Every structure is written in C-alpha cells, then in structure tokens.
Amino acid sequence: MAKELDTKDRQIIHLLSQNARRALTSLAKAINLSRSATQERLQRLEDSRAILGYTVRLGIAERNGIEVWLLVKLQPGVSCAQTVPIIQSFAGASEVYALAGDIDLIVHGRADSADAISDMRDKIASLATVADVRTYPVLAAY
C-alpha cells in the first residue's frame, strides 16, 4: 500500500504546483528540511506517482489554437478505465478527468481549428462506450 502524504509532502506538492522550476535548496528552506531530505521526499513522491511530471503553464497571450472542454456520458455499465486510454490517444486531448454524477468524464483539449475540435469530438462520440458528448469551446480565460 502506498504511504500517505504527510504535511511536508503536501507542502512540496503545493510549492511545486506554484512553480515547478523552484530550486531544490529553495524548496528545502521553505519546508524547513535539509536539501538531501527534501530530495529524498521528492524522489519518493515521483516514484509513488504522487508527482507525475513537471510542466509549463502558458500565459493567455501564448496559448495557440482553440481550447475546449468535452463532457462525456458513458453507456450504462461501461467503466471509465475502458474509455479513458482511447480518448487520451486522440490528438488534442490533453487531460481526462473521471467524475461522479451525471457526467462520467471531462476531456480538456486544444486544437488549431474548429474542424480539428469537431474531429476530436466526433471520434469520442463514435466510441461504442460513449452515450453522449457535449462540447464547450473556451471563449476567454482569466
């Protein structure tokens, strides 16, 4: 069984979510641990998949293309695990979230054109495991 995250682990994750490029020594100082203890915790968080990677978040002016959210309802009896890997393989689908409630999945995507967004939506809608897809293009981000 995976070790539960303690306060220091959560602090590391919070600080890195604000700035994934934060220097290890700065991170160690912020959580009041030695550099080596912080490095060990960081490695454990990566090994346990609590941290899956580091990324760059683009500012509004640097975002290219059309951003979209697709709300997906699965067929009765279908699990998210059956559908998510297929959706993740589609060009433009950057993140997939499983939900509780009326909607089973939310897909976050980006494409160069409305036609490419439409193609991604059509591919998702054509899956035998999918009952319904609602498409919400992003007009502005704040």
C-alpha positions in Angstrom: 0.0 0.0 0.0 1.3 3.5 -0.9 2.4 5.7 2.0 0.0 8.5 2.8 1.2 12.1 2.1 2.2 14.0 5.2 2.3 17.7 5.8 5.8 18.1 4.3 4.8 16.1 1.2 1.7 18.3 0.7 3.9 21.4 1.1 6.3 20.2 -1.6 3.4 19.5 -4.0 1.8 22.9 -3.3 5.1 24.8 -3.8 5.9 22.9 -7.0 2.4 23.4 -8.3 3.0 27.2 -8.0 6.5 27.0 -9.5 7.7 23.7 -10.9 11.1 25.2 -11.6 11.7 26.1 -8.0 15.3 25.2 -6.9 15.7 22.3 -4.6 17.6 24.4 -2.0 14.7 27.0 -2.0 12.2 24.2 -1.7 14.1 22.7 1.3 14.3 26.0 3.0 10.6 26.7 2.5 9.6 23.4 4.2 12.4 23.6 6.8 14.2 20.4 5.8 17.7 19.7 4.6 18.4 19.6 0.9 19.1 15.8 1.0 15.9 15.1 3.0 13.9 17.2 0.5 15.5 15.4 -2.5 14.6 12.0 -0.9 11.0 13.1 -0.4 10.8 14.5 -3.9 12.1 11.2 -5.3 9.6 9.2 -3.2 6.8 11.4 -4.5 7.9 10.8 -8.1 8.4 7.0 -7.5 4.9 6.7 -5.9 3.4 8.7 -8.8 2.1 11.4 -6.5 4.0 13.7 -8.8 3.7 12.6 -12.4 5.8 15.3 -14.0 6.6 19.0 -14.3 5.1 21.3 -16.8 5.0 24.8 -18.2 1.7 26.8 -17.9 1.4 29.3 -20.7 0.0 32.7 -20.2 -3.1 33.7 -22.1 -1.2 35.5 -24.9 1.0 32.5 -25.5 -1.9 30.0 -25.9 -2.5 28.9 -29.5 -5.5 27.3 -31.1 -8.9 26.6 -29.7 -9.4 25.3 -26.2 -12.3 23.1 -25.5 -14.0 21.1 -22.7 -16.0 18.0 -23.7 -18.4 16.5 -21.2 -18.8 12.7 -21.8 -21.6 10.4 -20.6 -20.7 6.7 -20.9 -23.0 3.9 -21.9 -24.6 2.1 -18.8 -22.2 -0.4 -17.3 -19.1 1.0 -19.0 -16.2 1.9 -16.8 -14.0 5.0 -17.2 -11.0 2.7 -17.5 -12.4 1.2 -20.7 -12.7 4.6 -22.4 -10.0 6.9 -21.0 -7.0 5.3 -22.7 -8.7 5.6 -26.1 -9.6 9.2 -25.6 -6.1 10.0 -24.3 -4.7 8.7 -27.6 -6.7 11.3 -29.7 -4.8 14.3 -31.0 -5.7 17.4 -29.0 -7.0 15.6 -25.9 -4.6 16.8 -23.2 -6.4 15.8 -19.9 -9.2 13.5 -19.0 -11.0 13.6 -15.6 -13.3 11.0 -14.2 -16.3 12.4 -12.3 -19.1 11.2 -10.0 -22.6 12.3 -11.0 -24.4 12.7 -14.3 -21.3 13.3 -16.4 -18.7 10.5 -16.4 -15.7 12.2 -18.0 -14.5 15.7 -18.7 -11.9 16.0 -21.5 -9.8 19.1 -21.9 -8.4 19.7 -25.3 -6.8 22.1 -27.7 -6.6 22.2 -31.5 -5.6 24.5 -34.2 -9.0 24.8 -35.8 -12.7 24.3 -35.2 -12.6 21.4 -37.7 -9.9 19.7 -35.6 -12.0 20.2 -32.4 -15.0 18.8 -34.3 -13.0 15.8 -35.4 -11.9 15.1 -31.8 -15.5 15.4 -30.7 -16.7 13.1 -33.4 -14.1 10.4 -32.6 -15.1 10.5 -28.9 -18.9 10.4 -29.8 -18.3 7.4 -32.2 -16.9 5.2 -29.4 -19.2 2.3 -28.6 -18.6 3.0 -24.9 -19.9 6.6 -25.2 -23.6 7.6 -24.9 -23.3 11.4 -25.2 -20.8 14.2 -25.7 -21.4 17.9 -25.0 -18.8 20.4 -26.4 -17.9 23.6 -24.7 -15.3 25.8 -26.6 -13.5 28.3 -24.4 -14.2 31.9 -25.3 -11.8 33.6 -22.8 -9.5 32.7 -19.9 -9.0 34.9 -17.0 
